[in-house]
Amino acid sequence: MVALLLYLVFMQIEWMESGEEKVQIAKALVNKYPNYAPAWTVIAGKSDSNEERLAAVEKGVASSPDAETKGMLLINEALVRQLPFTQCVVDRPGAPPICAARYGGYLA
């Protein structure tokens, strides 16, 4: 039941126009449910602070997200660090295997 309620609240973020509103709702979610990786993805993508974005990436990855959510977190990390996406994916322990297999060869 909690998972359904989390999902319903999280889906409301999609319809918000302001990035600041989206971050506020996502922060409220992770304050109560710190392992809810989709909310960390919103913070990683929409926060005004690069430090906060990187912290959200770390917390989101540490929360054992599904592969798609983890991929979005790693994309946000690459954007903040201004690195090629492949470097963030391949160099990170526990990166989704499909990413390392698909993109790892480009770093050679």
C-alpha positions as CSV (number, residue, x, y, z in Angstrom):
1,M,0.0,0.0,0.0
2,V,2.8,2.4,0.8
3,A,4.5,1.7,-2.5
4,L,1.3,2.6,-4.3
5,L,0.9,5.9,-2.4
6,L,4.5,6.8,-3.1
7,Y,4.0,6.2,-6.7
8,L,0.8,8.3,-6.8
9,V,2.5,11.2,-5.1
10,F,5.6,10.8,-7.3
11,M,3.5,10.8,-10.5
12,Q,2.1,14.3,-9.5
13,I,5.6,15.6,-10.0
14,E,5.2,15.0,-13.8
15,W,2.4,17.5,-14.0
16,M,4.1,20.3,-12.1
17,E,5.5,23.1,-14.2
18,S,8.1,24.5,-11.9
19,G,11.4,22.6,-11.3
20,E,11.5,24.1,-7.9
21,E,8.1,22.6,-7.0
22,K,9.3,19.2,-8.3
23,V,12.4,19.3,-6.1
24,Q,10.3,20.3,-3.1
25,I,8.0,17.3,-3.5
26,A,10.9,15.0,-4.2
27,K,12.7,16.2,-1.0
28,A,9.6,15.7,1.0
29,L,9.4,12.1,-0.3
30,V,13.0,11.3,0.5
31,N,12.8,12.9,3.9
32,K,10.2,10.3,4.8
33,Y,11.3,7.5,2.5
34,P,15.1,7.9,2.0
35,N,15.4,4.8,-0.2
36,Y,12.9,6.0,-2.8
37,A,15.3,6.3,-5.7
38,P,12.9,7.9,-8.3
39,A,12.7,11.0,-6.0
40,W,16.5,11.2,-5.8
41,T,16.5,11.2,-9.6
42,V,14.3,14.3,-9.6
43,I,16.6,16.1,-7.2
44,A,19.6,15.0,-9.2
45,G,18.1,16.5,-12.4
46,K,16.3,19.6,-11.1
47,S,18.2,21.0,-8.1
48,D,19.9,24.4,-8.6
49,S,23.0,23.3,-6.6
50,N,25.5,21.0,-8.2
51,E,26.6,19.7,-4.8
52,E,23.0,18.8,-4.0
53,R,22.6,17.1,-7.4
54,L,25.7,15.0,-6.8
55,A,24.6,14.1,-3.3
56,A,21.3,13.0,-4.7
57,V,23.1,10.8,-7.3
58,E,25.0,9.1,-4.5
59,K,22.0,8.6,-2.3
60,G,19.9,7.4,-5.2
61,V,22.5,4.9,-6.4
62,A,22.9,3.7,-2.8
63,S,19.2,3.0,-2.5
64,S,19.4,0.0,-4.9
65,P,17.4,1.5,-7.8
66,D,16.1,-0.4,-10.8
67,A,18.4,-0.2,-13.9
68,E,16.4,2.6,-15.6
69,T,16.4,4.8,-12.5
70,K,20.1,4.1,-11.9
71,G,20.8,5.0,-15.5
72,M,19.1,8.3,-15.1
73,L,21.0,9.0,-11.9
74,L,24.3,8.3,-13.8
75,I,23.3,10.5,-16.7
76,N,22.7,13.4,-14.2
77,E,26.1,12.7,-12.6
78,A,27.7,13.0,-16.1
79,L,25.9,16.2,-16.8
80,V,27.0,17.8,-13.5
81,R,30.6,16.7,-13.7
82,Q,30.6,17.6,-17.4
83,L,32.0,14.2,-18.3
84,P,31.1,11.8,-21.0
85,F,28.2,9.6,-19.9
86,T,30.3,6.5,-20.6
87,Q,32.9,7.5,-18.1
88,C,30.4,7.8,-15.2
89,V,28.8,4.5,-16.1
90,V,31.9,2.4,-16.8
91,D,33.9,3.8,-13.9
92,R,31.2,3.4,-11.3
93,P,31.1,0.1,-9.3
94,G,27.8,-1.7,-9.8
95,A,26.9,0.1,-12.9
96,P,24.2,-1.7,-14.9
97,P,26.0,-4.4,-16.9
98,I,24.2,-3.4,-20.1
99,C,25.7,0.1,-19.9
100,A,29.2,-1.1,-19.4
101,A,28.8,-3.7,-22.2
102,R,27.3,-1.1,-24.6
103,Y,29.5,1.9,-23.8
104,G,32.7,0.5,-22.3
105,G,34.4,0.0,-25.6
106,Y,34.2,3.7,-26.4
107,L,36.6,4.6,-23.7
108,A,39.5,2.6,-25.1
